[in-house]
């Protein structure tokens, strides 16, 4: 039997219930604000006073508990055991129904996103470009200030044209075609000329060296001092972070238009990996986030997810989320296919092909297997030949190392007879 409730106790109970209902109403208002705004925001009544939205699950938990406890306090003197049992059953049913509704909503939203976007991510990217937009670069890496997402998704990204900036306390300039050079190279060939194209990444590009210090620029200057009445053009198409697949696509889509006599592929040990920036597609089957939650309370990230493809720095991605067109160029199989493509392009377009750099066992075996000519600097320039600080076999040689590499590459091309003017040389055999 319930004891008689005094007036003060009843008043305290009712006031507590009212306070809890007000707290629940405040939590509901904050949740509604987040639903409308799609994220953390604030609704100001006047300066310094307003509703500040934070984490919705906290508000849902606090508000729900406040509503439940307030209702219990309100009904405390009216309900018996039977009523409380019914209430417990109703709460369990309500909780189950809520969980089921959220699960169905999550599954349905994911199915919609998969059918709408996952198989069409590259087409979505092309549409973005056609609309004059650019995908956001998700990075604070300094390289993001000198590159741009490429209009061609197969290349992913390239150097920005017409740069004249201080990059890592080194001068960096690019021409209108986005090559690291102070000059423009016309598409039309000049008489008595030799045109050499370089494909590579940060080593050939000239990371942490001045504008005219990369070994291709040094070699071009050296060649044109020969005084043999031959014009030498060395076009540096290297872009930091590229792998061999992107270098092949750069040759196919850009460099072949210049009708090269020789193509030099600058090898780096990380060329078996992914490029530094990638087109990343959203994995709509991942279990670590809720897309329904993002739609309701984190709309900025949801809209990024719904874009289907993003331009992302290598350090911020899960490999399973990278487009298969990009991952297909990695590991030994991807490099083998890239070398095979290079060899076929060499035969079809009549240019000489040379892989140049510090070649490890695996890439040497692939070159021999595919039948691609190479120059292994580890073998040709043994340790101890030059000071260690030249960093000849490191991915980023010092300026002195670039000068040495330019001399060795020039001597190798001359020894092979590849420095003859275009009209005088014999057709390439395809190496």
FIPA-911982 format. One record per residue (C-alpha): x, y, z. Coordinates in Angstrom, 3 decimals. Layout:
{{X; Y; Z}};
...
//
This chain:
{{0.000; 0.000; 0.000}};
{{1.337; 3.416; -0.970}};
{{2.018; 5.809; 1.876}};
{{0.186; 9.097; 1.925}};
{{2.083; 11.747; -0.082}};
{{2.467; 15.062; 1.613}};
{{1.910; 18.284; -0.273}};
{{5.590; 19.352; -0.205}};
{{6.701; 15.933; -1.530}};
{{4.071; 16.081; -4.269}};
{{5.164; 19.583; -5.222}};
{{8.823; 18.519; -5.445}};
{{7.882; 15.486; -7.552}};
{{5.844; 17.572; -9.971}};
{{8.505; 20.257; -10.200}};
{{11.158; 17.609; -10.892}};
{{8.959; 16.091; -13.592}};
{{8.413; 19.533; -15.119}};
{{12.163; 20.246; -15.090}};
{{12.855; 16.945; -16.801}};
{{10.194; 17.653; -19.440}};
{{11.811; 21.035; -20.090}};
{{15.216; 19.354; -20.419}};
{{13.728; 16.842; -22.846}};
{{12.180; 19.700; -24.840}};
{{15.553; 21.479; -24.981}};
{{17.257; 18.298; -26.226}};
{{14.505; 17.852; -28.820}};
{{15.004; 21.445; -29.973}};
{{18.733; 20.858; -30.383}};
{{18.102; 17.650; -32.325}};
{{15.621; 19.462; -34.557}};
{{18.173; 22.216; -35.131}};
{{20.778; 19.676; -36.171}};
{{18.320; 17.933; -38.484}};
{{17.475; 21.211; -40.191}};
{{21.071; 22.410; -40.425}};
{{22.566; 18.986; -41.100}};
{{25.397; 19.364; -38.628}};
{{26.814; 21.146; -35.628}};
{{25.579; 24.730; -35.561}};
{{23.997; 27.303; -33.278}};
{{20.732; 29.209; -33.214}};
{{21.232; 32.538; -31.493}};
{{18.423; 34.346; -29.676}};
{{20.708; 37.325; -29.095}};
{{24.508; 37.705; -28.840}};
{{25.898; 35.109; -26.467}};
{{22.584; 33.326; -25.858}};
{{21.214; 30.541; -28.025}};
{{20.956; 26.817; -28.753}};
{{24.309; 25.225; -29.513}};
{{24.154; 21.905; -31.307}};
{{26.747; 19.270; -30.482}};
{{26.602; 15.488; -30.691}};
{{23.064; 14.251; -31.468}};
{{23.396; 10.896; -29.692}};
{{24.127; 12.712; -26.451}};
{{21.014; 14.837; -26.864}};
{{18.936; 11.821; -27.824}};
{{20.118; 9.891; -24.784}};
{{19.737; 12.771; -22.335}};
{{16.404; 13.864; -23.776}};
{{14.976; 10.354; -23.905}};
{{16.007; 9.568; -20.350}};
{{14.703; 12.920; -19.106}};
{{11.342; 12.293; -20.789}};
{{11.116; 8.761; -19.375}};
{{12.074; 9.710; -15.821}};
{{9.796; 12.750; -15.903}};
{{6.873; 10.613; -17.056}};
{{7.615; 8.078; -14.319}};
{{7.658; 10.842; -11.706}};
{{4.385; 12.150; -13.059}};
{{2.721; 8.719; -12.899}};
{{4.431; 7.547; -9.726}};
{{1.289; 7.686; -7.516}};
{{-1.113; 6.354; -10.167}};
{{0.475; 3.174; -11.593}};
{{0.464; -0.223; -10.020}};
{{2.540; -3.308; -10.831}};
{{0.435; -4.143; -13.861}};
{{0.838; -0.709; -15.391}};
{{4.579; -0.704; -14.810}};
{{4.910; -4.121; -16.476}};
{{2.965; -2.873; -19.475}};
{{5.199; 0.199; -19.640}};
{{8.338; -1.946; -19.607}};
{{6.972; -4.059; -22.459}};
{{6.073; -0.952; -24.446}};
{{9.543; 0.485; -23.960}};
{{11.184; -2.740; -25.162}};
{{8.914; -2.805; -28.229}};
{{9.619; 0.866; -28.896}};
{{13.367; 0.305; -28.667}};
{{13.233; -2.715; -30.984}};
{{11.098; -0.837; -33.500}};
{{13.489; 2.114; -33.417}};
{{16.546; -0.067; -34.002}};
{{14.800; -1.934; -36.828}};
{{13.711; 1.325; -38.474}};
{{17.240; 2.733; -38.318}};
{{18.726; -0.500; -39.700}};
{{16.273; -0.570; -42.597}};
{{16.969; 3.099; -43.296}};
{{20.739; 2.530; -43.253}};
{{20.544; -0.482; -45.581}};
{{18.178; 1.298; -47.943}};
{{20.334; 4.428; -48.096}};
{{23.479; 2.396; -48.787}};
{{21.712; 0.438; -51.537}};
{{20.600; 3.700; -53.126}};
{{24.112; 5.184; -52.999}};
{{25.669; 2.022; -54.425}};
{{23.245; 1.816; -57.337}};
{{23.487; 5.532; -58.064}};
{{27.177; 6.233; -57.645}};
{{29.549; 3.348; -57.084}};
{{29.563; 2.085; -60.666}};
{{29.603; 5.559; -62.138}};
{{32.276; 7.381; -60.142}};
{{34.492; 8.292; -63.090}};
{{31.502; 9.513; -65.046}};
{{30.531; 11.622; -62.060}};
{{34.025; 13.104; -61.978}};
{{33.844; 13.932; -65.677}};
{{30.476; 15.596; -65.085}};
{{32.049; 17.632; -62.281}};
{{34.711; 18.890; -64.685}};
{{32.157; 19.641; -67.394}};
{{30.312; 21.835; -64.899}};
{{33.490; 23.825; -64.344}};
{{34.069; 22.449; -60.843}};
{{37.084; 20.733; -59.302}};
{{37.038; 17.979; -56.675}};
{{38.372; 19.047; -53.311}};
{{41.882; 17.970; -52.328}};
{{41.705; 16.305; -48.912}};
{{45.194; 17.125; -47.677}};
{{47.453; 19.659; -46.066}};
{{50.534; 18.272; -47.856}};
{{52.544; 21.059; -49.544}};
{{52.463; 19.190; -52.848}};
{{48.759; 19.985; -53.097}};
{{49.720; 23.612; -53.783}};
{{51.546; 22.771; -57.024}};
{{49.312; 20.055; -58.489}};
{{45.732; 19.923; -59.679}};
{{43.230; 17.139; -60.384}};
{{43.620; 16.221; -64.030}};
{{40.818; 16.598; -66.521}};
{{41.729; 13.060; -67.521}};
{{40.902; 10.640; -64.666}};
{{43.487; 8.138; -65.952}};
{{46.247; 10.633; -65.134}};
{{44.540; 11.569; -61.825}};
{{46.578; 14.737; -61.254}};
{{49.291; 16.813; -62.884}};
{{51.379; 19.922; -62.261}};
{{49.668; 23.281; -62.390}};
{{50.729; 25.312; -65.437}};
{{52.365; 28.746; -65.284}};
{{53.724; 28.360; -61.758}};
{{56.364; 30.720; -60.458}};
{{56.579; 29.941; -56.756}};
{{58.905; 29.232; -53.875}};
{{58.446; 25.511; -53.171}};
{{60.409; 24.125; -50.255}};
{{62.725; 27.172; -50.424}};
{{63.516; 26.270; -54.050}};
{{62.326; 28.139; -57.127}};
{{59.721; 26.263; -59.130}};
{{58.432; 27.380; -62.522}};
{{56.230; 25.526; -64.988}};
{{55.338; 26.384; -68.563}};
{{51.868; 26.616; -70.094}};
{{51.796; 22.841; -70.575}};
{{52.557; 22.150; -66.915}};
{{56.167; 20.982; -67.432}};
{{58.892; 22.096; -65.058}};
{{60.673; 24.280; -67.569}};
{{61.358; 27.919; -68.391}};
{{60.584; 27.389; -72.065}};
{{57.739; 26.185; -74.241}};
{{58.226; 23.263; -76.606}};
{{56.279; 23.479; -79.885}};
{{54.546; 20.347; -81.076}};
{{56.128; 20.692; -84.517}};
{{59.574; 19.137; -84.860}};
{{62.540; 21.286; -85.855}};
{{65.005; 20.100; -88.541}};
{{68.192; 18.457; -87.249}};
{{66.756; 17.960; -83.796}};
{{66.621; 15.263; -81.161}};
{{63.627; 15.250; -78.848}};
{{63.860; 13.397; -75.533}};
{{60.898; 12.920; -73.193}};
{{61.286; 12.130; -69.507}};
{{58.607; 10.291; -67.535}};
{{59.043; 10.011; -63.787}};
{{58.152; 11.158; -60.318}};
{{59.761; 13.424; -57.729}};
{{63.334; 12.304; -58.460}};
{{63.227; 13.243; -62.128}};
{{61.018; 16.267; -61.347}};
{{63.783; 17.594; -59.087}};
{{62.483; 17.537; -55.528}};
{{64.322; 19.985; -53.268}};
{{66.567; 21.326; -56.036}};
{{66.447; 24.643; -57.900}};
{{64.653; 25.250; -61.170}};
{{67.384; 24.253; -63.624}};
{{69.090; 21.616; -61.475}};
{{67.068; 18.418; -62.262}};
{{69.207; 16.029; -64.292}};
{{67.074; 16.327; -67.436}};
{{67.473; 20.121; -67.433}};
{{71.224; 19.730; -66.846}};
{{71.479; 17.203; -69.671}};
{{69.572; 19.466; -72.069}};
{{72.002; 22.312; -71.356}};
{{75.004; 19.991; -71.751}};
{{73.730; 18.573; -75.043}};
{{73.151; 21.988; -76.563}};
{{76.711; 23.013; -75.736}};
{{78.029; 20.307; -78.059}};
{{78.019; 22.720; -80.995}};
{{77.234; 20.030; -83.560}};
{{74.451; 21.958; -85.264}};
{{71.834; 19.720; -83.635}};
{{69.043; 21.070; -81.464}};
{{68.299; 19.016; -78.381}};
{{64.966; 19.284; -76.576}};
{{64.486; 17.443; -73.292}};
{{60.893; 17.593; -72.039}};
{{60.443; 16.787; -68.378}};
{{56.953; 15.302; -67.871}};
{{57.792; 14.036; -64.365}};
{{55.277; 14.718; -61.589}};
{{55.949; 14.006; -57.895}};
{{54.182; 10.931; -56.598}};
{{53.572; 9.253; -59.967}};
{{53.972; 5.537; -60.432}};
{{54.775; 3.740; -63.691}};
{{51.129; 3.396; -64.687}};
{{50.529; 7.148; -64.489}};
{{53.760; 7.749; -66.392}};
{{52.516; 5.515; -69.221}};
{{49.190; 7.353; -69.284}};
{{51.059; 10.670; -69.380}};
{{53.041; 9.437; -72.378}};
{{49.924; 8.208; -74.122}};
{{47.794; 11.289; -73.500}};
{{50.375; 14.085; -73.534}};
{{53.942; 13.309; -74.518}};
{{53.315; 11.342; -77.724}};
{{51.974; 14.523; -79.301}};
{{55.587; 15.834; -79.267}};
{{56.845; 12.873; -81.374}};
{{59.825; 11.951; -79.154}};
{{62.927; 10.180; -80.434}};
{{63.813; 8.876; -76.962}};
{{61.708; 8.242; -73.861}};
{{63.465; 7.996; -70.498}};
{{61.507; 6.408; -67.638}};
{{62.946; 7.500; -64.300}};
{{62.589; 4.572; -61.915}};
{{62.022; 4.901; -58.171}};
{{61.539; 2.087; -55.656}};
{{58.070; 3.334; -54.676}};
{{56.815; 2.967; -58.261}};
{{55.387; -0.412; -57.259}};
{{52.909; 1.473; -55.083}};
{{49.989; 3.785; -55.593}};
{{50.419; 7.371; -56.783}};
{{50.635; 9.952; -54.020}};
{{47.224; 11.453; -54.795}};
{{44.375; 9.257; -55.940}};
{{40.792; 9.134; -57.026}};
{{39.161; 7.468; -54.038}};
{{35.674; 6.054; -54.313}};
{{33.535; 5.716; -51.218}};
{{33.091; 2.201; -49.859}};
{{29.379; 2.097; -49.130}};
{{29.748; -1.296; -47.443}};
{{32.085; -0.128; -44.693}};
{{30.898; -0.744; -41.133}};
{{32.781; 1.889; -39.186}};
{{30.384; 4.741; -40.046}};
{{26.654; 5.249; -40.542}};
{{25.644; 6.979; -43.768}};
{{22.164; 7.568; -42.346}};
{{23.725; 9.383; -39.400}};
{{25.764; 11.507; -41.799}};
{{22.675; 12.323; -43.850}};
{{20.822; 13.483; -40.735}};
{{23.538; 15.064; -38.619}};
{{26.750; 15.375; -40.651}};
{{25.507; 16.534; -44.023}};
{{28.793; 18.029; -45.236}};
{{30.513; 14.653; -45.067}};
{{27.427; 12.959; -46.478}};
{{27.511; 15.207; -49.536}};
{{31.207; 14.361; -49.960}};
{{30.288; 10.668; -49.749}};
{{27.459; 11.131; -52.221}};
{{29.890; 12.638; -54.731}};
{{31.175; 9.097; -55.260}};
{{34.786; 10.046; -55.955}};
{{37.332; 12.233; -54.166}};
{{40.862; 13.413; -54.783}};
{{42.776; 12.191; -51.737}};
{{46.301; 12.176; -50.354}};
{{47.904; 8.738; -50.045}};
{{48.289; 8.975; -46.276}};
{{44.527; 9.378; -45.798}};
{{42.955; 6.484; -47.623}};
{{42.141; 2.813; -47.300}};
{{43.441; 0.933; -50.332}};
{{40.147; -0.903; -50.733}};
{{38.484; 2.465; -51.336}};
{{40.757; 3.404; -54.265}};
{{39.321; 3.046; -57.746}};
{{40.299; -0.257; -59.371}};
{{41.569; 1.682; -62.394}};
{{44.244; 3.110; -60.092}};
{{45.089; 0.051; -57.978}};
{{45.523; -1.959; -61.188}};
{{48.869; -0.246; -61.755}};
{{50.462; -1.346; -58.494}};
{{52.742; -4.222; -57.476}};
{{54.712; -6.373; -59.917}};
{{51.690; -7.157; -62.084}};
{{50.832; -3.502; -62.603}};
{{54.424; -2.526; -63.397}};
{{54.721; -5.442; -65.823}};
{{51.632; -4.247; -67.693}};
{{52.979; -0.691; -67.711}};
{{56.308; -1.839; -69.173}};
{{54.495; -3.898; -71.789}};
{{52.442; -0.845; -72.748}};
{{55.638; 1.225; -72.986}};
{{57.268; -1.328; -75.260}};
{{54.209; -1.476; -77.528}};
{{54.056; 2.320; -77.717}};
{{57.767; 2.388; -78.545}};
{{57.209; 0.049; -81.473}};
{{54.064; 1.815; -82.681}};
{{55.510; 5.344; -82.478}};
{{59.135; 4.641; -83.356}};
{{60.956; 5.939; -80.298}};
{{63.792; 4.519; -78.195}};
{{62.941; 3.498; -74.646}};
{{65.207; 3.397; -71.585}};
{{64.390; 2.745; -67.915}};
{{66.886; 4.765; -65.872}};
{{67.632; 4.805; -62.152}};
{{68.572; 2.668; -59.135}};
{{67.006; -0.629; -60.191}};
{{66.407; -3.371; -57.641}};
{{66.172; -7.066; -58.389}};
{{62.421; -7.127; -59.035}};
{{62.335; -4.300; -61.578}};
{{65.446; -5.657; -63.291}};
{{63.728; -9.008; -63.748}};
{{60.633; -7.305; -65.142}};
{{62.679; -5.256; -67.631}};
{{64.418; -8.389; -68.863}};
{{61.176; -10.321; -69.015}};
{{59.372; -7.645; -71.041}};
{{62.419; -6.783; -73.173}};
{{62.904; -3.146; -72.143}};
{{66.353; -1.522; -72.201}};
{{67.592; -0.168; -68.882}};
{{70.462; 1.660; -67.192}};
{{70.966; 0.594; -63.595}};
{{72.722; 3.405; -61.730}};
{{73.442; 1.086; -58.785}};
{{75.554; -1.089; -61.087}};
{{77.004; 1.675; -63.270}};
{{77.823; 4.063; -60.402}};
{{79.053; 1.890; -57.501}};
{{78.932; 3.193; -53.943}};
{{82.040; 5.172; -53.078}};
{{82.481; 6.585; -56.584}};
{{81.042; 9.914; -55.435}};
{{80.431; 11.433; -51.989}};
{{77.492; 9.965; -50.100}};
{{75.800; 13.353; -49.787}};
{{75.241; 13.359; -53.562}};
{{72.451; 10.831; -52.776}};
{{72.778; 9.336; -56.257}};
{{70.686; 6.255; -55.521}};
{{68.185; 7.988; -53.261}};
{{64.794; 8.970; -54.671}};
{{65.710; 12.658; -54.203}};
{{69.328; 13.250; -55.267}};
{{71.208; 16.382; -54.236}};
{{72.062; 18.967; -56.935}};
{{75.521; 17.382; -57.312}};
{{73.833; 14.007; -57.749}};
{{71.620; 15.391; -60.507}};
{{74.715; 16.667; -62.342}};
{{76.342; 13.242; -62.154}};
{{73.168; 11.509; -63.342}};
{{72.940; 13.931; -66.289}};
{{76.501; 13.107; -67.339}};
{{75.948; 9.347; -67.123}};
{{72.647; 9.510; -68.987}};
{{74.157; 11.624; -71.762}};
{{77.080; 9.224; -72.165}};
{{74.729; 6.243; -72.293}};
{{72.513; 7.805; -74.958}};
{{75.558; 8.770; -77.012}};
{{77.030; 5.255; -76.714}};
{{73.751; 3.759; -77.938}};
{{73.698; 6.142; -80.916}};
{{70.421; 7.665; -79.767}};
{{71.559; 11.302; -80.072}};
{{71.407; 11.416; -83.847}};
{{69.004; 13.926; -85.436}};
{{65.594; 12.552; -86.187}};
{{66.027; 12.444; -89.970}};
{{69.372; 10.632; -89.748}};
{{68.684; 7.835; -87.332}};
{{67.504; 4.336; -88.188}};
{{63.997; 3.344; -87.027}};
{{63.697; 2.004; -83.494}};
{{63.478; -1.771; -83.273}};
{{61.129; -1.554; -80.264}};
{{63.846; -2.581; -77.765}};
//
